[in-house]
């Protein structure tokens, strides 16, 4: 087994998550998901329009 060398300056920081950053990431994920869904719907609509 190999153990890493630990820096003498290292210290554990225990804190609450950054809720503003988490909310920003969640909103971004929702927008990307919505954009992907819109792209899929547009592709389906486009294929149907070509057929008909």
C-alpha positions as CSV (number, residue, x, y, z in Angstrom):
1,X,0.0,0.0,0.0
2,X,1.2,3.5,-0.8
3,X,0.3,6.5,1.4
4,X,0.7,10.1,0.1
5,X,2.9,12.6,1.8
6,X,0.8,15.1,3.6
7,X,1.9,18.7,3.6
8,X,2.5,20.2,7.0
9,X,0.4,23.2,5.9
10,X,-2.6,21.1,5.0
11,X,-5.8,21.5,7.1
12,X,-9.3,20.1,6.6
13,X,-11.9,22.8,6.0
14,X,-15.5,21.7,6.9
15,X,-18.1,24.1,5.6
16,X,-21.6,24.3,4.2
17,X,-21.9,24.1,0.4
18,X,-22.2,27.3,-1.6
19,X,-25.9,27.4,-2.1
20,X,-25.7,30.3,-4.7
21,X,-23.3,28.3,-6.8
22,X,-25.4,25.1,-6.5
23,X,-28.5,27.1,-7.6
24,X,-26.6,28.5,-10.6
25,X,-25.5,25.1,-11.6
26,X,-29.0,23.7,-11.2
27,X,-30.5,26.5,-13.4
28,X,-27.9,25.9,-16.0
29,X,-28.6,22.1,-16.1
30,X,-32.4,22.9,-16.5
31,X,-31.7,25.3,-19.4
32,X,-29.4,22.8,-21.1
33,X,-32.0,20.0,-20.6
34,X,-34.7,22.3,-22.0
35,X,-32.5,23.2,-25.0
36,X,-31.8,19.6,-25.7
37,X,-35.5,18.7,-25.6
38,X,-36.4,21.7,-27.9
39,X,-33.7,20.5,-30.4
40,X,-35.2,17.0,-30.4
41,X,-38.7,18.3,-30.9
42,X,-37.5,20.6,-33.7
43,X,-35.8,17.7,-35.4
44,X,-39.0,15.6,-35.2
45,X,-41.1,18.4,-36.5
46,X,-38.6,19.0,-39.4
47,X,-38.6,15.3,-40.4
48,X,-42.4,15.2,-40.4
49,X,-42.6,18.4,-42.4
50,X,-40.3,16.9,-45.1
51,X,-42.5,13.8,-45.4
52,X,-45.8,15.6,-45.6
